[in-house]
């Protein structure tokens, strides 16, 4: 893809996602993703009913009168986007690929973050850490992230969510809000998810395509695993084959939901060919109701 094409795509995604962020998400985002704590603001004279634990003893000693520390919410957040760039996301039976939808969602979240003066960082992962962009503020930083998403050349097609979560917990020392955006075509990441979920405010956004739920009845089809490259012939007209696949998929769904529940991680499921605004807004509102 040449520079002109990249610029056009970046501009198109910027216009669409910045508009969605400004019109829809920013208010929800601000109310749901609070600041990381309280910061010292000033001191004032003690008043009846104040918490004595906030007395500033140094100022009190100097003034011969009790003074207390006043705190205010630290609004600024660090938002991390953990983005799955593995081969399985190069699939979509509807109007777009999972990878294209992931790019748009990442852009919406990033613009929502900078609209609230938060820092945004990104980890691109396959079965290894493909790229780490440290958290920064500003529109130019977001546009760089979108450019990377559009024209990213991964070095591996496989997925290792454990590796991504371990790297994230090691590189991000302070508590932050993090979105892991993936199709979750992986297993064995339960422990890493729990550790990351305990340390950070972690949210899962699962990208999927309706065709992944069950096999269409179209006779013999040669299928290729996007991550391993393995090719197999599958008789999709065989009821037993389709039933076996559907049960396998349902079990993977159950396992993922169990992992997220045990880890205390909220999830939004977004599907190619469908509006992703509704599931994201539902997620935000559910989180808002939990906090209120």
C-alpha positions in Angstrom: 0.0 0.0 0.0 1.6 3.3 -1.1 1.7 6.5 1.0 -1.3 8.1 -0.8 -3.5 5.1 -0.2 -2.5 5.0 3.5 -3.3 8.7 3.9 -6.7 8.2 2.3 -7.6 5.3 4.6 -6.3 7.1 7.7 -8.4 10.1 6.8 -11.5 8.1 6.2 -11.2 6.2 9.5 -10.3 9.5 11.3 -13.5 11.2 10.0 -15.8 8.3 10.9 -14.3 7.3 14.3 -13.6 10.9 15.5 -17.3 11.7 14.8 -18.5 8.6 16.6 -16.2 9.4 19.6 -17.3 13.0 19.9 -21.0 12.5 19.4 -21.6 9.2 21.2 -18.8 7.9 23.4 -17.1 10.8 25.1 -19.8 11.4 27.7 -20.2 7.7 28.4 -16.4 7.2 28.5 -15.9 10.1 30.9 -18.6 8.8 33.3 -17.4 5.2 33.2 -13.7 5.4 33.1 -12.9 7.5 36.1 -9.5 8.9 37.1 -7.0 6.7 38.8 -7.3 8.2 42.3 -7.2 11.4 44.3 -4.4 14.0 44.2 -3.5 16.6 46.8 -4.9 20.0 45.9 -4.6 22.5 48.9 -4.9 22.9 52.6 -7.6 24.7 54.5 -8.7 25.2 58.1 -10.3 22.3 59.8 -14.1 22.4 60.0 -16.5 20.4 62.1 -17.2 17.1 60.5 -13.9 16.9 58.5 -12.1 13.6 58.5 -9.3 13.9 61.1 -7.2 11.5 59.0 -6.7 14.3 56.5 -5.2 16.7 59.0 -1.9 18.2 57.8 0.2 18.0 61.0 3.1 20.1 59.7 0.8 23.1 58.7 -1.2 22.6 61.9 2.0 22.9 64.0 3.1 26.0 62.2 -0.3 27.8 62.4 -1.2 26.6 65.9 -4.6 25.7 64.4 -5.8 22.5 62.7 -5.6 22.4 58.9 -6.6 19.6 56.6 -5.5 18.4 53.2 -8.0 18.8 50.4 -7.9 16.2 47.6 -9.4 16.2 44.1 -10.0 13.4 41.6 -7.1 12.7 39.3 -8.9 12.7 36.1 -6.1 11.8 33.7 -6.0 8.1 32.7 -3.6 6.0 30.8 -5.5 3.8 28.3 -3.7 0.8 26.8 -5.0 -0.9 23.7 -3.9 -4.5 23.3 -4.6 -5.3 19.6 -4.6 -8.8 18.1 -3.0 -8.6 14.7 -2.8 -12.4 14.1 -3.9 -14.1 10.9 -7.3 -15.3 12.1 -8.5 -11.6 12.0 -8.0 -11.5 8.2 -11.5 -13.1 7.9 -14.9 -11.7 7.2 -17.9 -13.1 5.4 -19.8 -9.8 5.7 -18.9 -6.3 4.6 -15.6 -6.1 6.3 -12.8 -8.2 7.8 -12.4 -8.6 11.6 -9.1 -6.7 11.3 -10.8 -3.7 9.7 -13.4 -3.6 12.4 -10.8 -3.9 15.1 -9.0 -0.9 13.5 -12.1 1.2 13.7 -12.9 0.3 17.3 -9.4 1.0 18.4 -9.6 4.4 16.7 -12.9 5.2 18.4 -11.5 4.3 21.8 -8.3 6.2 21.2 -10.2 9.4 20.1 -12.5 9.1 23.2 -9.4 8.9 25.4 -7.6 12.0 24.0 -11.0 13.9 24.0 -10.8 13.3 27.8 -7.1 14.3 27.9 -5.9 10.8 28.6 -2.7 9.1 27.3 -3.0 6.2 24.9 -0.6 3.4 24.3 -0.8 0.3 22.1 0.6 -3.2 22.1 0.3 -5.1 18.8 0.5 -8.8 19.3 0.4 -12.1 17.5 2.1 -15.0 19.2 4.8 -12.4 20.1 4.9 -8.7 20.8 4.9 -7.2 17.4 5.1 -3.6 18.4 4.8 -1.4 21.5 3.8 2.3 21.2 4.3 4.0 24.7 1.3 6.0 26.0 1.2 9.6 24.8 -1.4 12.4 24.3 -2.5 14.2 21.2 -4.2 13.8 17.9 -1.0 13.2 16.0 -0.2 10.3 18.3 -3.6 8.8 17.5 -3.2 9.2 13.8 0.2 7.4 14.1 -1.6 4.5 15.8 -4.2 4.4 13.0 -1.5 4.4 10.3 0.2 1.5 12.1 -3.0 -0.4 12.2 -3.8 0.1 8.5 -0.3 -0.8 7.2 1.0 -3.1 9.9 3.1 -6.0 8.6 3.1 -8.8 11.2 5.9 -11.2 11.5 3.7 -14.1 12.6 0.2 -15.3 11.9 -0.3 -17.1 15.2 -1.8 -15.9 18.5 -0.5 -16.0 22.1 -2.8 -13.9 24.4 -0.7 -15.0 27.4 2.4 -13.5 26.0 0.5 -10.2 25.3 -0.9 -10.0 28.8 2.4 -10.8 30.5 4.2 -8.1 28.5 1.4 -5.7 29.3 1.6 -6.3 33.1 5.4 -6.0 33.0 5.6 -2.8 30.9 2.6 -0.9 32.5 3.5 -0.6 36.2 0.8 1.9 37.2 -2.9 0.9 37.2 -4.6 1.8 33.9 -7.6 1.1 31.8 -6.9 -1.4 29.1 -8.9 -2.9 26.2 -7.8 -6.2 24.7 -9.3 -6.4 21.2 -9.1 -9.8 19.8 -11.1 -12.7 18.3 -9.7 -14.8 21.2 -8.8 -17.7 19.0 -6.4 -19.0 21.6 -6.4 -21.0 24.8 -4.4 -21.3 28.1 -4.5 -17.6 29.0 -6.7 -17.9 32.1 -3.9 -17.2 34.7 -2.5 -14.2 32.7 -5.9 -12.7 32.3 -6.6 -13.0 36.0 -3.3 -11.3 36.9 -3.9 -8.5 34.4 -7.5 -8.1 35.5 -6.5 -7.8 39.2 -3.8 -5.2 38.4 -5.6 -3.1 35.8 -9.1 -2.2 34.8 -9.2 -4.6 31.9 -12.0 -4.8 29.3 -12.3 -7.5 26.5 -13.7 -6.7 23.1 -14.2 -9.8 21.1 -14.4 -9.5 17.3 -16.2 -12.3 15.5 -18.0 -13.2 12.3 -21.3 -15.1 12.1 -19.7 -17.6 9.8 -17.5 -18.7 12.6 -20.4 -20.1 14.6 -21.3 -22.9 12.3 -20.3 -24.4 8.9 -22.5 -23.6 5.9 -24.0 -26.6 4.1 -22.1 -26.3 0.8 -20.6 -29.7 0.2 -16.8 -30.4 0.2 -14.8 -27.3 1.0 -11.0 -27.0 1.3 -10.3 -24.9 4.4 -7.1 -23.2 5.5 -6.2 -22.3 9.0 -5.2 -18.7 8.8 -2.7 -19.1 11.7 -1.0 -22.4 10.9 -1.5 -22.5 7.1 -2.8 -26.1 7.4 -5.3 -27.0 4.7 -8.0 -29.7 5.0 -11.0 -30.9 3.0 -14.3 -30.7 5.0 -17.6 -32.3 4.0 -20.0 -29.5 5.1 -23.0 -31.4 3.8 -22.4 -34.0 6.6 -24.7 -33.2 9.6 -22.3 -34.9 12.1 -19.5 -32.7 10.9 -21.5 -29.5 11.2 -22.9 -30.6 14.6 -19.3 -31.4 15.9 -18.1 -28.0 14.7 -21.0 -26.1 16.3 -20.4 -27.9 19.7 -16.7 -27.1 19.5 -17.4 -23.5 18.9 -20.0 -23.3 21.8 -17.5 -24.9 24.1 -14.9 -22.3 23.2 -17.5 -19.6 23.9 -18.3 -21.1 27.3 -14.6 -21.4 28.2 -13.9 -17.8 27.2 -16.8 -16.4 29.2 -15.8 -18.5 32.3 -12.2 -17.1 32.1 -13.4 -13.5 31.8 -16.0 -14.0 34.6 -13.3 -15.5 37.0 -11.0 -12.6 36.1 -13.6 -9.9 36.6 -13.2 -8.7 33.1 -16.2 -7.2 31.2 -16.7 -8.1 27.6 -18.4 -6.7 24.5 -18.9 -8.9 21.4 -18.8 -7.1 18.1 -19.6 -8.7 14.8 -18.5 -7.9 11.2 -21.3 -6.5 9.1 -23.1 -5.2 12.2 -23.0 -1.8 13.9 -20.4 -2.0 16.7 -21.7 1.1 18.4 -24.6 -0.7 20.3 -22.5 -3.4 22.0 -19.9 -0.8 23.0 -22.5 1.6 24.4 -24.2 -1.3 26.3 -20.8 -2.2 27.8 -20.2 1.4 28.9 -23.7 1.8 30.4 -23.4 -1.5 32.3 -20.1 -0.4 33.8 -21.6 3.0 34.6 -24.5 1.3 36.5 -22.1 -0.9 38.5 -20.2 2.2 39.7 -23.3 4.3 40.5 
